[in-house]
Amino acid sequence: MTLPSVLVTDTNIWIDLENGKILADVFRLPYQFFTTDFAVGEFVHPGWAHLHDLGLQTHGLEPEYVLELVRLRQIHHQLSAIDLAALLLARALDASLVTGDRRLNELAKVQGVPVHGVLWILDEIVIHHVLTENQSAIALREMLDQGARLPDGECQKRFDRWSS
């Protein structure tokens, strides 16, 4: 099943976006945002009810993907079942995965699943005129000030581009 403009997210993305004070703005992008039903309990800050009200949807895994999840978990001990479920859901929906987890990012690439991070989301926010470049730079600074672990060089490229 292929859905247009679908992004499957892990939980850490939403923490960074909330810290950047742009949580509601993200849902103005032309995407449908999904997470797995496994992940709902992980959403504390921001809370699940708030994210759901904004537009984050859940989707379960078909039984064959649950079996694949068990198999992958035995191989990739460093990744949680919830992270692996997000990867498998992205694959099942023929969607892109959005994660801030380096190991999950690497596995997605190996498995041929398109993968992006929060910086890509910020780029999309600018491209789609959801926020200005200056507003996106401020959001990125807020994320970094709150402890987001993002690549220095890529952050600097955006600050340079958005401040010119």
C-alpha positions as CSV (number, residue, x, y, z in Angstrom):
1,M,0.0,0.0,0.0
2,T,1.5,3.3,-1.0
3,L,0.2,6.6,0.4
4,P,1.2,9.9,-1.1
5,S,3.5,12.1,0.9
6,V,3.7,9.9,4.0
7,L,6.4,10.2,6.6
8,V,6.9,7.7,9.4
9,T,8.5,9.3,12.5
10,D,10.2,8.0,15.5
11,T,9.7,9.7,18.9
12,N,12.9,11.8,19.2
13,I,12.0,13.9,16.2
14,W,9.0,15.3,18.0
15,I,11.0,16.2,21.1
16,D,13.4,18.4,18.9
17,L,10.5,20.0,17.1
18,E,8.7,20.8,20.4
19,N,12.0,22.2,21.8
20,G,12.2,24.4,18.6
21,K,8.7,25.7,19.4
22,I,7.5,24.7,15.9
23,L,5.5,21.5,16.7
24,A,2.2,22.8,15.3
25,D,3.9,24.4,12.2
26,V,5.2,21.0,11.1
27,F,1.7,19.8,10.5
28,R,1.2,22.6,7.9
29,L,3.6,20.7,5.7
30,P,2.1,18.7,2.8
31,Y,2.7,15.4,4.5
32,Q,0.8,12.8,6.5
33,F,2.7,12.0,9.6
34,F,2.5,8.5,11.1
35,T,4.1,6.6,13.9
36,T,3.5,3.0,15.0
37,D,1.0,2.1,17.6
38,F,3.9,0.6,19.5
39,A,5.3,4.1,20.1
40,V,2.3,5.8,21.6
41,G,3.4,5.1,25.2
42,E,6.8,6.8,24.5
43,F,5.2,10.2,23.9
44,V,5.5,12.1,27.1
45,H,7.0,15.5,26.1
46,P,5.3,16.2,23.8
47,G,2.3,14.1,24.9
48,W,0.5,11.7,22.7
49,A,-2.9,13.5,23.0
50,H,-1.4,16.8,21.8
51,L,0.4,15.2,18.9
52,H,-2.6,13.3,17.9
53,D,-4.8,16.4,18.0
54,L,-2.2,18.2,15.7
55,G,-2.4,15.3,13.2
56,L,0.1,12.6,14.1
57,Q,-1.6,9.2,13.2
58,T,-0.8,5.7,14.3
59,H,-0.6,2.7,12.1
60,G,-0.2,-0.9,13.2
61,L,2.1,-3.5,11.6
62,E,0.8,-6.5,9.7
63,P,1.7,-9.9,11.3
64,E,4.6,-10.6,8.8
65,Y,6.2,-7.3,9.8
66,V,5.8,-8.1,13.5
67,L,7.7,-11.4,12.8
68,E,10.4,-9.3,10.9
69,L,10.5,-7.0,13.9
70,V,11.4,-9.9,16.2
71,R,14.1,-11.1,13.8
72,L,15.6,-7.6,13.4
73,R,15.6,-7.1,17.2
74,Q,17.7,-10.2,17.6
75,I,20.3,-8.9,15.1
76,H,20.2,-5.2,16.1
77,H,20.3,-5.1,19.9
78,Q,21.2,-1.5,20.0
79,L,17.9,-0.4,18.4
80,S,14.6,-0.6,20.4
81,A,11.6,-2.5,19.1
82,I,9.8,0.8,18.8
83,D,12.6,2.2,16.5
84,L,12.6,-1.0,14.4
85,A,8.8,-0.9,14.2
86,A,9.0,2.7,12.7
87,L,11.5,1.4,10.1
88,L,9.2,-1.5,9.2
89,L,6.2,0.7,9.0
90,A,8.0,3.1,6.6
91,R,8.9,0.1,4.5
92,A,5.3,-1.3,4.6
93,L,3.8,2.1,3.6
94,D,6.5,2.7,1.0
95,A,7.2,5.9,2.9
96,S,10.2,7.9,4.2
97,L,11.4,7.5,7.7
98,V,12.2,10.5,9.8
99,T,14.5,9.8,12.7
100,G,17.3,11.4,14.7
101,D,18.8,8.1,15.6
102,R,22.0,7.5,13.8
103,R,21.9,3.7,14.0
104,L,18.3,3.6,12.8
105,N,19.2,6.0,10.0
106,E,22.1,3.7,8.9
107,L,19.9,0.6,9.0
108,A,17.1,2.3,6.9
109,K,19.7,3.2,4.3
110,V,20.9,-0.4,4.1
111,Q,17.3,-1.6,3.8
112,G,16.6,0.9,1.0
113,V,14.1,3.0,3.0
114,P,14.4,6.7,2.3
115,V,15.4,8.4,5.6
116,H,15.6,12.0,6.8
117,G,16.2,13.9,10.0
118,V,15.0,17.0,11.7
119,L,17.2,19.3,9.6
120,W,15.4,18.0,6.5
121,I,12.1,18.9,8.2
122,L,13.4,22.4,8.8
123,D,14.4,22.6,5.1
124,E,10.9,21.5,4.1
125,I,9.4,24.1,6.4
126,V,11.4,26.8,4.5
127,I,10.8,25.3,1.0
128,H,7.0,25.1,1.6
129,H,6.9,28.6,3.1
130,V,5.5,27.4,6.4
131,L,8.1,29.5,8.3
132,T,10.6,32.1,7.1
133,E,14.3,31.3,7.0
134,N,14.8,33.5,10.0
135,Q,12.1,31.7,12.0
136,S,13.6,28.3,11.0
137,A,17.0,29.5,12.1
138,I,15.6,30.6,15.5
139,A,13.9,27.2,15.8
140,L,17.1,25.4,15.1
141,R,18.9,27.5,17.7
142,E,16.3,26.6,20.2
143,M,16.7,22.9,19.4
144,L,20.4,23.1,19.9
145,D,20.1,25.2,23.1
146,Q,17.8,22.4,24.4
147,G,20.4,19.8,23.7
148,A,19.6,18.5,20.2
149,R,22.5,16.4,18.9
150,L,22.7,17.5,15.3
151,P,25.7,17.7,13.0
152,D,27.5,20.9,13.5
153,G,28.5,21.4,9.9
154,E,25.0,20.8,8.6
155,C,23.5,23.2,11.2
156,Q,26.1,25.9,10.3
157,K,25.2,25.5,6.6
158,R,21.6,26.3,7.4
159,F,22.5,29.3,9.7
160,D,24.7,30.6,6.9
161,R,22.1,30.1,4.2
162,W,19.2,31.4,6.3
163,S,21.0,34.5,7.5
164,S,22.0,35.8,4.1
